[in-house]
Amino acid sequence: DADVTQTPRNRITKTGKRIMLECSQTKGHDRMYWYRQDPGLGLRLIYYSFDVKDINKGEISDGYSVSRQAQAKFSLSLESAIPNQTALYFCATSDSSFSGNTIYFGEGSWLTVV
Amino acid sequence: KNEVEQSPQNLTAQEGEFITINCSYSVGISALHWLQQHPGGGIVSLFMLSSGKKKHGRLIATINIQEKHSSLHITASHPRDSAVYICAVKTGAGSYQLTFGKGTKLSVIP
């Protein structure tokens, strides 16, 4: 099994629809993240969570919400999707050791909003 | 704001060539990651560096903290090395926020 699993891998949705991207990890890590990737731009952080009760906005959180259902699960929702949310979305996880972190990414979820 | 610049943006090499990808950043960091993004989209962490040099197989990563610069080298390049290579820096020791470069697209031709 993959360390970080994202579902769905691909989704086309209509403007105004609610869409949820789900993420689960088997690393036992505290920290989970949602990023989006757009052509010609670096990955940008949407939300991050350091444990089940600690959720924080990233640099581009407007239009998104998240839920940390368990240590292993972190979902991203678009309450009312708009076309400029078309992007490749990544979930990631890392541990909380200050001696250094390796970050593990999911395979990505391609979302198209039409 | 920390800026992360990678060069070149695109690189085409013949199989067997030695490849260097560069990353420069503008503020102090606590660690730097090199990531590989496969053509299908998935991202894999190759290295995390806070000083010096690391080697894994044909890949070598170096960092010069004083010059705010890191390089990723690939020796004896192979078509399977074709991917986008992304540099990302961690600026806060107490948190885990990364700033990403835009990536270098590498194509290795047989």
Contacts between the chains, C-beta under 8 A, distances in Angstrom:
chain1	res1	chain2	res2	distance
A	31	B	96	5.8
A	33	B	96	7.9
A	40	B	102	6.5
A	41	B	102	6.3
A	42	B	4	6.9
A	42	B	86	7.3
A	42	B	88	7.8
A	42	B	99	7.3
A	42	B	100	3.4
A	42	B	101	5.6
A	42	B	102	5.0
A	42	B	103	7.2
A	43	B	86	7.5
A	43	B	88	7.6
A	43	B	98	7.7
A	43	B	100	4.4
A	44	B	100	7.7
A	45	B	97	6.4
A	45	B	98	7.4
A	48	B	96	7.4
A	48	B	97	7.4
A	50	B	96	7.9
A	58	B	97	7.7
A	88	B	41	5.9
A	90	B	43	6.4
A	92	B	43	8.0
A	94	B	96	5.9
A	96	B	96	7.8
A	98	B	93	6.5
A	98	B	94	7.7
A	100	B	31	6.3
A	100	B	48	5.8
A	100	B	50	6.9
A	101	B	31	7.5
A	101	B	48	7.0
A	101	B	90	7.7
A	101	B	96	6.2
A	102	B	45	5.3
A	102	B	48	5.8
A	103	B	33	6.7
A	103	B	45	5.6
A	103	B	96	8.0
A	103	B	98	7.4
A	104	B	45	6.9
A	105	B	35	7.7
A	105	B	42	6.9
A	105	B	43	3.9
A	105	B	44	7.2
A	105	B	45	7.5
A	106	B	42	7.6
A	107	B	40	7.4
A	107	B	41	6.5
A	107	B	42	4.3
A	108	B	41	4.1
A	108	B	42	6.2
A	108	B	43	7.4
A	110	B	41	7.2
